[in-house]
Amino acid sequence: METKLIHNEAEYQAALKRIRELGEPEKGSPEDEEAEILTMLLVKFEEENYPAEELDPIEYLKTRMEVLGLAQNDLVPYFGNKGNVSKVLNRKRPLSLQNIRALKKGLGLSADVLISGSDYAMSA
């Protein structure tokens, strides 16, 4: 597939579809590089078209999980256990500062978006 800039919603959806098709390619493979480039392009499009202040932290996290092809189990390293992942995604537990730092470092997620929203004030 030819990788190019994303200019509209149709191209955005096509890039999301391609990311899903790629699944989890072998590190260093051409497919891995394509997935990394597509992810950067998707993030750029999202930042330009869906301003951070409008995003709900949990919806942002769920969207990024979808884009990156992650399941709840993939978030365990950032939350400690499956129970914490489930509680956060179901809005029964707020994101902690430790979670936000781990998600930013490990997945490159926007800390600004993750800390936004009064319902999800950080806990230490």
All heavy atoms as an XYZ file, in Angstrom:
977
protein
N       0.841     -1.189      0.000
C       0.000      0.000      0.000
C       0.877      1.239      0.000
O       1.874      1.305      0.705
C      -0.911      0.006      1.232
C      -1.737      1.258      1.353
S      -2.747      1.265      2.865
C      -3.505      2.842      2.676
N       0.498      2.207     -0.777
C       1.209      3.480     -0.810
C       0.770      4.314      0.394
O      -0.416      4.565      0.582
C       0.889      4.233     -2.102
C       1.589      5.559     -2.206
C       1.180      6.318     -3.463
O       0.766      5.681     -4.440
O       1.276      7.543     -3.448
N       1.712      4.732      1.222
C       1.401      5.540      2.396
C       1.493      7.003      2.015
O       2.490      7.439      1.448
C       2.390      5.220      3.538
O       2.375      3.807      3.762
C       1.996      5.919      4.806
N       0.410      7.749      2.326
C       0.376      9.168      1.991
C      -0.329      9.933      3.100
O      -0.951      9.329      3.981
C      -0.307      9.392      0.651
C      -1.727      8.880      0.590
C      -2.336      9.084     -0.775
C      -3.793      8.682     -0.733
N      -4.514      9.129     -1.885
N      -0.225     11.238      3.057
C      -0.874     12.075      4.061
C      -2.371     11.827      4.071
O      -2.967     11.467      3.056
C      -0.601     13.550      3.778
C       0.837     14.021      3.975
C       0.972     15.488      3.590
C       1.283     13.821      5.409
N      -2.977     12.041      5.237
C      -4.416     11.875      5.404
C      -5.044     13.264      5.381
O      -4.730     14.108      6.222
C      -4.718     11.152      6.736
C      -4.051      9.778      6.733
C      -6.217     11.052      6.964
C      -4.073      9.072      8.078
N      -5.946     13.476      4.406
C      -6.551     14.793      4.228
C      -8.023     14.860      4.615
O      -8.553     15.948      4.794
C      -6.417     15.242      2.769
C      -5.001     15.409      2.336
N      -4.331     14.459      1.601
C      -4.111     16.402      2.565
C      -3.099     14.864      1.370
N      -2.930     16.038      1.952
N      -8.702     13.722      4.700
C     -10.135     13.748      4.967
C     -10.558     12.494      5.729
O      -9.766     11.582      5.939
C     -10.932     13.897      3.665
C     -10.596     12.812      2.660
O     -10.591     11.628      2.988
N     -10.291     13.218      1.431
N     -11.826     12.472      6.102
C     -12.345     11.364      6.910
C     -12.260     10.023      6.185
O     -11.974      8.996      6.794
C     -13.794     11.662      7.329
C     -14.365     10.685      8.328
C     -13.699     10.710      9.696
O     -13.167     11.753     10.111
O     -13.722      9.657     10.361
N     -12.506     10.016      4.874
C     -12.442      8.769      4.104
C     -11.024      8.192      4.132
O     -10.835      6.981      4.318
C     -12.901      8.998      2.673
N     -10.031      9.050      3.954
C      -8.640      8.595      4.007
C      -8.277      8.150      5.426
O      -7.523      7.192      5.610
C      -7.701      9.705      3.536
C      -7.848     10.013      2.058
C      -7.030     11.204      1.595
O      -6.439     11.922      2.438
O      -6.991     11.425      0.378
N      -8.821      8.839      6.415
C      -8.603      8.466      7.816
C      -9.137      7.062      8.074
O      -8.449      6.217      8.650
C      -9.280      9.497      8.723
C      -9.249      9.177     10.191
C      -8.105      9.379     10.944
C     -10.389      8.698     10.840
C      -8.072      9.101     12.301
C     -10.369      8.418     12.195
C      -9.221      8.622     12.921
O      -9.196      8.341     14.263
N     -10.369      6.794      7.629
C     -10.980      5.480      7.820
C     -10.201      4.394      7.072
O     -10.033      3.275      7.569
C     -12.452      5.495      7.387
C     -13.347      6.336      8.281
C     -13.355      5.893      9.727
O     -13.297      4.698     10.034
N     -13.405      6.854     10.648
N      -9.717      4.725      5.873
C      -8.920      3.758      5.104
C      -7.618      3.428      5.836
O      -7.186      2.269      5.863
C      -8.634      4.305      3.708
N      -7.000      4.435      6.446
C      -5.760      4.211      7.198
C      -6.029      3.353      8.435
O      -5.243      2.459      8.762
C      -5.124      5.545      7.586
N      -7.155      3.608      9.114
C      -7.528      2.780     10.262
C      -7.724      1.329      9.837
O      -7.257      0.402     10.506
C      -8.826      3.280     10.900
C      -8.749      4.510     11.781
C     -10.148      4.936     12.220
C      -7.875      4.265     12.991
N      -8.386      1.138      8.706
C      -8.625     -0.212      8.184
C      -7.296     -0.905      7.894
O      -7.096     -2.079      8.224
C      -9.482     -0.144      6.929
C      -9.788     -1.496      6.336
C     -10.637     -1.377      5.083
C     -10.856     -2.771      4.497
N     -11.457     -2.724      3.176
N      -6.376     -0.179      7.279
C      -5.075     -0.757      6.944
C      -4.293     -1.140      8.203
O      -3.654     -2.196      8.249
C      -4.258      0.208      6.073
C      -2.901     -0.311      5.693
C      -2.979     -1.563      4.854
N      -1.631     -2.048      4.554
C      -1.319     -3.306      4.349
N      -2.262     -4.222      4.352
N      -0.083     -3.657      4.109
N      -4.363     -0.303      9.229
C      -3.694     -0.613     10.500
C      -4.238     -1.931     11.055
O      -3.479     -2.785     11.521
C      -3.890      0.522     11.529
C      -3.053      1.740     11.182
C      -3.605      0.053     12.953
C      -1.633      1.717     11.676
N      -5.548     -2.097     11.002
C      -6.155     -3.342     11.493
C      -5.695     -4.533     10.667
O      -5.438     -5.608     11.201
C      -7.676     -3.235     11.469
C      -8.228     -2.356     12.558
C      -9.757     -2.400     12.598
N     -10.260     -1.174     13.151
C     -10.792     -0.173     12.445
N     -10.943     -0.264     11.151
N     -11.201      0.916     13.044
N      -5.597     -4.352      9.348
C      -5.148     -5.431      8.456
C      -3.717     -5.857      8.782
O      -3.382     -7.035      8.699
C      -5.216     -4.986      6.987
C      -6.610     -4.830      6.445
C      -6.635     -4.164      5.067
O      -5.568     -3.744      4.554
O      -7.745     -4.051      4.505
N      -2.888     -4.890      9.137
C      -1.485     -5.186      9.435
C      -1.325     -5.984     10.727
O      -0.350     -6.726     10.878
C      -0.667     -3.889      9.517
C      -0.449     -3.163      8.197
C       0.141     -1.779      8.442
C       0.428     -3.971      7.264
N      -2.275     -5.835     11.640
C      -2.205     -6.571     12.896
C      -0.957     -6.209     13.680
O      -0.652     -5.042     13.861
N      -0.229     -7.217     14.119
C       1.012     -7.007     14.864
C       2.174     -7.527     14.030
O       2.624     -8.655     14.200
C       0.949     -7.726     16.204
C      -0.086     -7.154     17.144
C      -0.046     -7.777     18.517
O       1.060     -8.103     18.999
O      -1.117     -7.943     19.095
N       2.687     -6.692     13.126
C       3.778     -7.151     12.264
C       5.075     -7.364     13.037
O       5.272     -6.814     14.122
C       3.935     -6.015     11.255
C       3.347     -4.820     11.907
C       2.306     -5.316     12.868
N       5.942     -8.163     12.450
C       7.252     -8.439     13.053
C       8.065     -7.149     13.118
O       8.120     -6.374     12.161
C       7.986     -9.472     12.195
C       9.327     -9.877     12.749
C      10.013    -10.915     11.875
O       9.307    -11.700     11.216
O      11.250    -10.911     11.852
N       8.671     -6.921     14.286
C       9.486     -5.716     14.478
C      10.559     -5.616     13.398
O      11.218     -6.594     13.074
C      10.157     -5.722     15.858
C       9.181     -5.595     16.991
C       8.669     -4.193     17.104
C       7.752     -4.066     18.304
N       6.841     -2.971     18.205
N      10.679     -4.416     12.828
C      11.695     -4.174     11.822
C      11.288     -4.560     10.411
O      12.015     -4.289      9.461
N      10.119     -5.177     10.265
C       9.662     -5.584      8.938
C       9.089     -4.379      8.186
O       8.765     -3.354      8.795
C       8.584     -6.667      9.055
O       7.400     -6.111      9.610
N       8.956     -4.479      6.865
C       8.322     -3.385      6.106
C       6.907     -3.094      6.599
O       6.489     -1.928      6.636
C       8.313     -3.908      4.671
C       9.405     -4.924      4.612
C       9.453     -5.534      5.991
N       6.184     -4.124      7.034
C       4.826     -3.929      7.549
C       4.848     -3.157      8.868
O       3.984     -2.331      9.136
C       4.117     -5.272      7.735
C       3.805     -5.994      6.449
C       4.992     -6.781      5.880
O       6.038     -6.929      6.568
O       4.867     -7.235      4.728
N       5.859     -3.426      9.691
C       6.017     -2.716     10.957
C       6.277     -1.232     10.688
O       5.700     -0.363     11.339
C       7.159     -3.327     11.771
C       7.344     -2.672     13.125
O       6.345     -2.539     13.859
O       8.487     -2.307     13.451
N       7.133     -0.964      9.723
C       7.421      0.427      9.368
C       6.169      1.116      8.821
O       5.877      2.255      9.170
C       8.552      0.497      8.339
C       8.965      1.930      8.051
C      10.229      2.012      7.217
O      11.112      1.164      7.372
O      10.319      2.962      6.429
N       5.416      0.403      7.992
C       4.180      0.968      7.447
C       3.198      1.285      8.580
O       2.589      2.358      8.602
C       3.530     -0.004      6.465
C       2.239      0.527      5.873
C       1.546     -0.454      4.940
O       2.076     -1.557      4.688
O       0.457     -0.102      4.466
N       3.069      0.372      9.540
C       2.162      0.590     10.665
C       2.597      1.800     11.496
O       1.759      2.597     11.919
C       2.097     -0.661     11.536
N       3.891      1.946     11.695
C       4.399      3.081     12.475
C       4.132      4.400     11.751
O       3.697      5.374     12.361
C       5.896      2.910     12.737
C       6.445      3.947     13.683
C       7.887      3.683     14.084
O       8.388      2.566     13.863
O       8.500      4.617     14.618
N       4.365      4.422     10.455
C       4.110      5.638      9.670
C       2.625      5.965      9.674
O       2.225      7.119      9.877
C       4.655      5.483      8.231
C       6.184      5.453      8.250
C       4.146      6.616      7.338
C       6.817      5.035      6.937
N       1.782      4.950      9.456
C       0.333      5.179      9.464
C      -0.134      5.708     10.819
O      -0.986      6.610     10.878
C      -0.416      3.891      9.121
C      -0.482      3.530      7.644
C      -1.085      2.137      7.465
C      -1.274      4.557      6.859
N       0.427      5.179     11.889
C       0.049      5.636     13.225
C       0.393      7.107     13.398
O      -0.414      7.885     13.913
C       0.733      4.783     14.312
O       0.304      3.426     14.157
C       0.392      5.274     15.704
N       1.566      7.513     12.945
C       1.954      8.927     13.038
C       1.015      9.805     12.218
O       0.614     10.883     12.661
C       3.404      9.115     12.584
C       4.407      8.554     13.569
S       6.134      8.958     13.187
C       6.396      8.048     11.687
N       0.648      9.336     11.029
C      -0.267     10.105     10.185
C      -1.660     10.198     10.811
O      -2.307     11.252     10.748
C      -0.349      9.482      8.792
C       0.932      9.558      7.964
C       0.809      8.722      6.702
C       1.271     10.998      7.633
N      -2.105      9.104     11.421
C      -3.404      9.115     12.093
C      -3.408     10.092     13.262
O      -4.351     10.858     13.447
C      -3.774      7.706     12.567
C      -4.196      6.732     11.475
C      -4.135      5.302     11.977
C      -5.573      7.064     10.956
N      -2.343     10.062     14.047
C      -2.237     10.974     15.186
C      -2.244     12.420     14.701
O      -2.945     13.275     15.265
C      -0.978     10.671     16.026
C      -0.693     11.776     17.025
C      -1.119      9.332     16.722
N      -1.507     12.708     13.645
C      -1.474     14.073     13.087
C      -2.868     14.507     12.643
O      -3.315     15.609     12.971
C      -0.506     14.132     11.912
C      -0.405     15.506     11.254
C       0.519     15.466     10.044
C       0.713     16.792      9.379
N      -0.487     17.421      8.881
N      -3.579     13.651     11.932
C      -4.926     13.975     11.474
C      -5.857     14.212     12.664
O      -6.634     15.173     12.678
C      -5.476     12.863     10.577
C      -6.847     13.154     10.031
C      -7.005     13.922      8.889
C      -7.977     12.659     10.660
C      -8.267     14.196      8.388
C      -9.250     12.926     10.167
C      -9.392     13.691      9.025
N      -5.766     13.339     13.676
C      -6.616     13.472     14.854
C      -6.334     14.776     15.596
O      -7.257     15.463     16.035
C      -6.420     12.288     15.797
C      -6.993     11.008     15.256
C      -6.581      9.783     16.046
O      -5.777      9.899     17.007
O      -7.065      8.692     15.699
N      -5.069     15.113     15.748
C      -4.706     16.349     16.446
C      -5.233     17.576     15.717
O      -5.657     18.544     16.341
C      -3.194     16.446     16.611
C      -2.646     15.492     17.641
C      -1.131     15.463     17.709
O      -0.452     16.045     16.811
O      -0.602     14.836     18.642
N      -5.220     17.535     14.388
C      -5.684     18.668     13.596
C      -7.206     18.752     13.503
O      -7.756     19.834     13.357
C      -5.101     18.594     12.184
C      -3.609     18.817     12.147
C      -3.001     18.601     10.767
O      -3.724     18.212      9.837
O      -1.785     18.825     10.640
N      -7.874     17.614     13.575
C      -9.313     17.594     13.345
C     -10.158     17.325     14.580
O     -11.367     17.534     14.553
C      -9.643     16.549     12.272
C      -9.098     16.977     10.933
O      -9.685     17.784     10.248
N      -7.932     16.450     10.575
N      -9.545     16.848     15.630
C     -10.250     16.574     16.883
C      -9.441     17.179     18.018
O      -8.662     16.479     18.666
C     -10.418     15.068     17.098
C     -11.050     14.357     15.924
C     -10.305     13.488     15.138
C     -12.374     14.563     15.595
C     -10.872     12.839     14.054
C     -12.954     13.918     14.501
C     -12.194     13.058     13.745
O     -12.750     12.423     12.669
N      -9.602     18.478     18.249
C      -8.793     19.151     19.268
C      -8.842     18.443     20.616
O      -9.879     17.943     21.040
C      -9.424     20.540     19.355
C     -10.118     20.727     18.045
C     -10.569     19.356     17.630
N      -7.705     18.443     21.294
C      -7.548     17.710     22.554
C      -8.562     18.132     23.605
O      -9.069     17.302     24.338
C      -6.126     17.895     23.091
N      -8.880     19.415     23.675
C      -9.795     19.861     24.724
C     -11.209     19.304     24.546
O     -12.000     19.300     25.462
C      -9.832     21.387     24.821
C     -10.295     22.105     23.571
C      -9.164     22.387     22.591
O      -8.021     22.004     22.845
O      -9.445     22.999     21.552
N     -11.518     18.797     23.360
C     -12.830     18.231     23.106
C     -12.874     16.732     23.392
O     -13.946     16.143     23.416
C     -13.231     18.467     21.652
C     -13.420     19.927     21.305
C     -13.749     20.136     19.850
O     -14.159     19.174     19.178
O     -13.597     21.268     19.382
N     -11.735     16.114     23.584
C     -11.688     14.672     23.759
C     -11.863     14.266     25.215
O     -11.280     14.859     26.111
C     -10.352     14.115     23.251
C     -10.095     14.222     21.763
C      -8.698     13.706     21.438
C     -11.125     13.441     20.973
N     -12.642     13.245     25.420
C     -12.793     12.625     26.722
C     -11.604     11.668     26.899
O     -11.284     10.915     25.973
C     -14.115     11.859     26.738
C     -14.252     10.992     27.963
O     -14.626     11.542     29.009
O     -13.978      9.780     27.857
N     -10.947     11.683     28.049
C      -9.757     10.851     28.231
C     -10.002      9.362     27.982
O      -9.166      8.688     27.371
C      -9.349     11.088     29.680
C     -10.030     12.324     30.087
C     -11.230     12.496     29.227
N     -11.115      8.850     28.440
C     -11.384      7.419     28.281
C     -11.723      7.095     26.825
O     -11.268      6.080     26.288
C     -12.500      6.962     29.240
C     -12.122      7.270     30.689
C     -12.803      5.477     29.050
C     -10.776      6.711     31.138
N     -12.484      7.957     26.178
C     -12.780      7.735     24.757
C     -11.504      7.827     23.932
O     -11.312      7.070     22.980
C     -13.837      8.727     24.252
C     -15.221      8.430     24.777
C     -15.673      6.995     24.529
O     -15.518      6.495     23.389
O     -16.167      6.368     25.477
N     -10.633      8.761     24.294
C      -9.337      8.884     23.623
C      -8.539      7.592     23.786
O      -7.998      7.059     22.815
C      -8.566     10.074     24.198
C      -7.123     10.159     23.769
C      -6.784     10.495     22.456
C      -6.094      9.902     24.667
C      -5.454     10.577     22.062
C      -4.766      9.989     24.281
C      -4.454     10.326     22.977
O      -3.134     10.399     22.591
N      -8.493      7.077     25.005
C      -7.758      5.841     25.270
C      -8.340      4.689     24.454
O      -7.604      3.926     23.817
C      -7.787      5.514     26.764
C      -7.096      4.236     27.211
C      -5.636      4.208     26.766
C      -7.201      4.103     28.726
N      -9.658      4.574     24.423
C     -10.307      3.498     23.661
C     -10.033      3.639     22.162
O      -9.785      2.646     21.476
C     -11.805      3.488     23.926
C     -12.158      3.015     25.316
C     -13.663      3.083     25.555
C     -14.044      2.609     26.931
N     -15.510      2.690     27.160
N     -10.060      4.867     21.669
C      -9.780      5.108     20.251
C      -8.349      4.740     19.906
O      -8.087      4.082     18.894
C     -10.053      6.584     19.885
O     -11.416      6.878     20.155
C      -9.739      6.867     18.428
N      -7.420      5.136     20.757
C      -6.011      4.810     20.509
C      -5.791      3.298     20.581
O      -5.000      2.744     19.823
C      -5.094      5.528     21.508
C      -5.145      7.045     21.443
C      -4.897      7.635     20.061
N      -3.643      7.214     19.516
C      -3.370      7.080     18.211
N      -4.295      7.349     17.318
N      -2.195      6.684     17.808
N      -6.500      2.627     21.480
C      -6.406      1.168     21.555
C      -6.843      0.561     20.227
O      -6.185     -0.341     19.698
C      -7.297      0.624     22.685
C      -6.770      0.861     24.067
S      -7.970      0.376     25.351
C      -8.102     -1.399     25.039
N      -7.938      1.080     19.683
C      -8.442      0.568     18.405
C      -7.444      0.818     17.287
O      -7.131     -0.074     16.505
C      -9.788      1.218     18.074
C     -10.394      0.711     16.802
C     -11.733      1.341     16.485
O     -12.382      1.902     17.376
O     -12.122      1.277     15.305
N      -6.931      2.028     17.226
C      -5.977      2.393     16.176
C      -4.722      1.531     16.259
O      -4.202      1.063     15.240
C      -5.608      3.894     16.270
C      -4.410      4.223     15.405
C      -6.794      4.761     15.886
N      -4.265      1.289     17.460
C      -3.036      0.521     17.665
C      -3.285     -0.988     17.697
O      -2.344     -1.770     17.818
C      -2.345      0.962     18.958
C      -1.885      2.423     18.982
C      -1.433      2.818     20.380
C      -0.796      2.664     17.958
N      -4.549     -1.376     17.606
C      -4.881     -2.797     17.612
C      -4.645     -3.456     18.965
O      -4.256     -4.615     19.037
N      -4.886     -2.714     20.035
C      -4.645     -3.218     21.377
C      -5.925     -3.744     22.025
O      -6.993     -3.171     21.847
C      -4.074     -2.110     22.271
C      -2.765     -1.475     21.816
C      -2.403     -0.323     22.736
C      -1.653     -2.509     21.774
N      -5.791     -4.801     22.793
C      -6.873     -5.338     23.602
C      -6.650     -4.879     25.038
O      -5.579     -4.362     25.385
C      -6.872     -6.859     23.530
N      -7.652     -5.088     25.888
C      -7.514     -4.685     27.292
C      -6.289     -5.331     27.942
O      -5.594     -4.669     28.719
C      -8.772     -5.040     28.074
C      -9.927     -4.122     27.776
C     -11.096     -4.319     28.732
O     -10.946     -4.882     29.816
N     -12.259     -3.854     28.327
N      -6.017     -6.571     27.611
C      -4.852     -7.258     28.193
C      -3.545     -6.549     27.868
O      -2.587     -6.631     28.636
C      -4.779     -8.704     27.717
C      -5.797     -9.588     28.392
O      -6.335     -9.231     29.428
N      -6.057    -10.734     27.808
N      -3.490     -5.869     26.725
C      -2.273     -5.164     26.330
C      -1.992     -3.957     27.223
O      -0.887     -3.420     27.208
C      -2.361     -4.721     24.874
C      -2.477     -5.889     23.920
O      -1.782     -6.903     24.132
O      -3.286     -5.804     22.966
N      -3.003     -3.506     27.970
C      -2.827     -2.340     28.841
C      -2.395     -2.713     30.257
O      -2.095     -1.837     31.059
C      -4.127     -1.523     28.900
C      -4.578     -0.889     27.593
C      -5.819     -0.050     27.828
C      -3.486     -0.043     26.966
N      -2.361     -3.996     30.570
C      -1.985     -4.441     31.919
C      -0.645     -3.848     32.372
O      -0.539     -3.390     33.514
C      -2.000     -5.984     32.027
C      -1.360     -6.462     33.323
C      -3.432     -6.498     31.907
N       0.394     -3.798     31.510
C       1.668     -3.217     31.973
C       1.548     -1.757     32.428
O       2.361     -1.290     33.220
C       2.581     -3.318     30.746
C       1.993     -4.391     29.912
C       0.510     -4.331     30.155
N       0.526     -1.045     31.957
C       0.367      0.368     32.289
C      -0.568      0.589     33.480
O      -0.624      1.676     34.037
C      -0.154      1.137     31.073
C       0.661      0.828     29.842
C       0.162      0.010     28.833
C       1.961      1.311     29.705
C       0.921     -0.311     27.722
C       2.730      0.992     28.601
C       2.206      0.186     27.612
O       2.962     -0.131     26.515
N      -1.325     -0.457     33.863
C      -2.301     -0.340     34.941
C      -2.060     -1.319     36.090
O      -2.719     -1.234     37.109
C      -3.718     -0.552     34.398
C      -4.189      0.575     33.536
C      -3.989      0.553     32.173
C      -4.834      1.668     34.085
C      -4.419      1.586     31.364
C      -5.270      2.718     33.294
C      -5.065      2.682     31.925
N      -1.159     -2.278     35.910
C      -0.841     -3.203     36.985
C      -1.550     -4.535     36.907
O      -0.965     -5.563     37.170
N      -2.844     -4.517     36.554
C      -3.586     -5.768     36.424
C      -4.845     -5.549     35.587
O      -5.236     -4.413     35.324
C      -3.923     -6.369     37.799
C      -4.801     -5.463     38.632
O      -5.891     -5.076     38.226
N      -4.324     -5.106     39.821
N      -5.467     -6.656     35.177
C      -6.650     -6.582     34.308
C      -7.817     -5.885     34.997
O      -8.596     -5.192     34.353
C      -7.071     -7.985     33.853
C      -6.095     -8.612     32.886
C      -6.562     -9.862     32.190
C      -7.288    -10.866     33.006
N      -7.540    -12.135     32.307
N      -7.924     -6.066     36.304
C      -9.010     -5.426     37.046
C      -8.939     -3.911     36.962
O      -9.958     -3.239     36.767
N      -7.726     -3.357     37.106
C      -7.560     -1.897     37.018
C      -7.868     -1.392     35.618
O      -8.483     -0.333     35.455
C      -6.147     -1.494     37.423
C      -5.907     -1.619     38.907
O      -6.832     -1.651     39.703
N      -4.648     -1.704     39.293
N      -7.443     -2.133     34.604
C      -7.739     -1.747     33.221
C      -9.247     -1.661     33.039
O      -9.778     -0.668     32.533
C      -7.137     -2.745     32.200
C      -7.581     -2.395     30.786
C      -5.618     -2.778     32.300
N      -9.946     -2.682     33.456
C     -11.399     -2.741     33.317
C     -12.076     -1.604     34.071
O     -12.991     -0.951     33.545
C     -11.910     -4.086     33.824
O     -13.294     -4.170     33.664
N     -11.632     -1.341     35.292
C     -12.230     -0.264     36.091
C     -12.056      1.095     35.414
O     -12.986      1.902     35.388
C     -11.619     -0.237     37.490
C     -12.083     -1.378     38.373
C     -11.360     -1.352     39.704
C     -11.705     -2.585     40.515
N     -10.911     -2.643     41.756
N     -10.872      1.350     34.866
C     -10.638      2.634     34.200
C     -11.494      2.742     32.942
O     -12.174      3.746     32.723
C      -9.143      2.840     33.876
C      -8.949      4.016     32.932
C      -8.349      3.055     35.154
N     -11.483      1.701     32.112
C     -12.240      1.747     30.855
C     -13.746      1.817     31.087
O     -14.479      2.345     30.245
C     -11.885      0.561     29.967
C     -10.449      0.540     29.445
C     -10.196     -0.709     28.616
C     -10.139      1.791     28.630
N     -14.198      1.322     32.225
C     -15.624      1.386     32.567
C     -15.961      2.564     33.477
O     -17.048      2.623     34.043
C     -16.071      0.067     33.210
C     -16.115     -1.043     32.194
O     -16.736     -0.910     31.147
N     -15.428     -2.140     32.482
N     -14.990      3.465     33.633
C     -15.173      4.707     34.391
C     -15.499      4.486     35.868
O     -16.175      5.287     36.487
C     -16.236      5.579     33.731
C     -15.910      5.934     32.310
C     -17.059      6.643     31.625
N     -16.784      6.821     30.219
C     -16.133      7.845     29.695
N     -15.683      8.800     30.459
N     -15.940      7.914     28.407
N     -14.983      3.422     36.421
C     -15.195      3.141     37.840
C     -13.971      3.524     38.665
O     -13.999      3.476     39.883
C     -15.531      1.661     38.042
C     -16.836      1.277     37.372
C     -17.228     -0.130     37.682
C     -18.418     -0.566     36.898
N     -19.666     -0.015     37.292
N     -12.901      3.881     37.974
C     -11.655      4.278     38.625
C     -11.003      5.344     37.751
O     -10.940      5.198     36.534
C     -10.740      3.050     38.727
C      -9.393      3.309     39.345
C      -8.581      1.993     39.383
N      -7.315      2.171     40.012
C      -6.202      2.542     39.372
N      -6.214      2.763     38.086
N      -5.072      2.680     40.033
N     -10.512      6.424     38.354
C      -9.850      7.461     37.548
C      -8.450      7.033     37.120
O      -7.836      6.160     37.728
C      -9.776      8.657     38.499
C      -9.760      8.048     39.856
C     -10.589      6.793     39.766
N      -7.975      7.655     36.063
C      -6.588      7.466     35.659
C      -5.700      8.085     36.732
O      -5.964      9.189     37.200
C      -6.318      8.172     34.328
C      -6.885      7.523     33.087
C      -6.885      8.509     31.934
C      -6.088      6.297     32.727
N      -4.668      7.393     37.108
C      -3.723      7.944     38.079
C      -2.584      8.622     37.326
O      -2.387      8.392     36.127
C      -3.165      6.835     38.974
O      -2.308      5.991     38.231
N      -1.841      9.422     38.033
C      -0.669     10.065     37.449
C       0.299      9.004     36.933
O       0.868      9.139     35.848
C       0.006     10.974     38.481
C       1.233     11.742     38.019
C       0.914     12.604     36.809
C       1.765     12.598     39.158
N       0.450      7.924     37.684
C       1.328      6.828     37.277
C       0.828      6.203     35.966
O       1.625      5.915     35.075
C       1.385      5.780     38.385
C       2.305      4.621     38.089
C       2.349      3.620     39.234
O       1.739      3.823     40.282
N       3.073      2.546     39.036
N      -0.496      5.988     35.843
C      -1.060      5.446     34.603
C      -0.776      6.366     33.427
O      -0.358      5.918     32.358
C      -2.583      5.288     34.689
C      -3.081      4.351     35.752
O      -4.150      4.586     36.301
N      -2.341      3.302     36.060
N      -1.004      7.652     33.623
C      -0.820      8.630     32.551
C       0.629      8.672     32.098
O       0.919      8.659     30.901
C      -1.321     10.020     32.996
C      -2.852      9.976     33.157
C      -0.899     11.107     32.016
C      -3.441     11.174     33.862
N       1.548      8.672     33.054
C       2.974      8.664     32.697
C       3.338      7.403     31.916
O       4.063      7.458     30.928
C       3.831      8.763     33.956
C       3.860     10.138     34.556
C       4.732     10.178     35.788
N       4.820     11.529     36.323
C       5.020     11.808     37.591
N       5.176     10.840     38.485
N       5.077     13.055     37.999
N       2.827      6.264     32.370
C       3.136      4.994     31.708
C       2.555      4.956     30.297
O       3.224      4.504     29.354
C       2.605      3.824     32.538
N       1.327      5.434     30.121
C       0.691      5.441     28.795
C       1.418      6.398     27.851
O       1.567      6.116     26.665
C      -0.784      5.815     28.915
C      -1.665      4.759     29.569
C      -3.023      5.363     29.948
C      -1.846      3.550     28.659
N       1.849      7.533     28.378
C       2.592      8.489     27.550
C       3.921      7.894     27.108
O       4.269      7.926     25.934
C       2.828      9.794     28.307
C       3.625     10.821     27.496
C       3.757     12.117     28.240
C       4.585     13.168     27.571
N       4.849     13.108     26.190
N       4.656      7.311     28.059
C       5.971      6.754     27.752
C       5.866      5.492     26.894
O       6.569      5.345     25.907
C       6.720      6.441     29.039
C       8.113      5.905     28.807
C       8.858      5.669     30.110
C      10.254      5.152     29.823
N      10.980      4.830     31.040
N       4.971      4.597     27.260
C       4.894      3.305     26.588
C       4.170      3.307     25.261
O       4.552      2.583     24.342
N       3.122      4.126     25.145
C       2.316      4.128     23.919
C       2.330      5.462     23.188
O       1.720      5.597     22.135
C       0.864      3.746     24.252
C       0.660      2.355     24.846
C      -0.805      2.147     25.204
C       1.134      1.285     23.876
N       3.000      6.448     23.773
C       3.067      7.757     23.120
C       1.755      8.509     23.146
O       1.511      9.377     22.304
N       0.889      8.209     24.120
C      -0.400      8.888     24.197
C      -0.223     10.292     24.760
O       0.707     10.574     25.505
C      -1.374      8.096     25.064
C      -1.673      6.670     24.613
C      -2.765      6.067     25.484
C      -2.063      6.608     23.159
N      -1.147     11.162     24.406
C      -1.087     12.547     24.845
C      -1.460     12.671     26.317
O      -2.597     12.389     26.704
C      -2.050     13.400     24.009
O      -2.200     14.675     24.584
N      -0.517     13.131     27.123
C      -0.793     13.346     28.546
C      -1.826     14.453     28.705
O      -2.664     14.402     29.604
C       0.486     13.684     29.296
N      -1.800     15.457     27.826
C      -2.763     16.554     27.901
C      -4.192     16.044     27.804
O      -5.069     16.482     28.541
C      -2.521     17.577     26.790
C      -1.252     18.384     27.009
O      -0.766     18.442     28.160
O      -0.746     18.956     26.036
N      -4.430     15.125     26.890
C      -5.777     14.572     26.738
C      -6.120     13.689     27.934
O      -7.227     13.747     28.468
C      -5.916     13.776     25.425
C      -7.283     13.123     25.341
C      -5.694     14.679     24.227
N      -5.172     12.881     28.364
C      -5.439     11.951     29.461
C      -5.743     12.653     30.778
O      -6.483     12.128     31.609
C      -4.269     10.977     29.637
C      -4.045     10.000     28.484
C      -2.751      9.229     28.685
C      -5.229      9.050     28.327
N      -5.200     13.849     30.985
C      -5.470     14.553     32.238
C      -6.677     15.481     32.132
O      -7.122     16.004     33.136
C      -4.247     15.347     32.745
C      -3.860     16.447     31.770
C      -3.097     14.434     33.053
C      -2.778     17.365     32.282
N      -7.215     15.657     30.940
C      -8.366     16.545     30.784
C      -9.631     15.890     31.321
O      -9.706     14.684     31.475
C      -8.540     16.928     29.314
O      -8.929     15.799     28.568
N     -10.632     16.685     31.606
C     -11.906     16.160     32.077
C     -11.976     16.126     33.579
O     -11.207     15.442     34.226
N     -12.916     16.859     34.142
C     -13.016     16.951     35.590
C     -13.408     15.629     36.242
O     -13.120     15.392     37.409
C     -14.025     18.032     35.982
O     -15.290     17.738     35.410
N     -14.069     14.732     35.500
C     -14.479     13.450     36.064
C     -13.297     12.530     36.291
O     -13.419     11.522     36.964
C     -15.465     12.738     35.130
C     -16.787     13.453     35.046
O     -17.084     14.252     35.966
O     -17.512     13.212     34.078
N     -12.158     12.871     35.718
C     -11.017     11.984     35.815
C      -9.811     12.699     36.396
O      -8.714     12.612     35.891
C     -10.695     11.379     34.433
C     -11.837     10.504     34.040
C     -12.846     10.969     33.227
C     -11.938      9.225     34.555
C     -13.945     10.173     32.926
C     -13.029      8.428     34.259
C     -14.018      8.920     33.447
O     -15.085      8.133     33.170
N     -10.045     13.393     37.475
C      -8.947     14.051     38.164
C      -7.941     12.991     38.592
O      -8.306     11.902     39.006
C      -9.474     14.798     39.382
N      -6.695     13.330     38.480
C      -5.637     12.369     38.778
C      -5.540     12.103     40.267
O      -5.741     12.974     41.087
C      -4.299     12.888     38.279
C      -4.210     13.000     36.794
S      -2.624     13.634     36.293
C      -2.697     15.280     36.962
N      -5.189     10.866     40.552
C      -4.858     10.499     41.921
C      -3.420     10.011     41.927
O      -2.943      9.517     40.933
C      -5.814      9.413     42.426
O      -5.740      8.270     41.610
N      -2.757     10.187     43.029
C      -1.336      9.811     43.089
C      -1.149      8.330     43.176
O      -1.948      7.572     43.503
C      -0.677     10.495     44.276
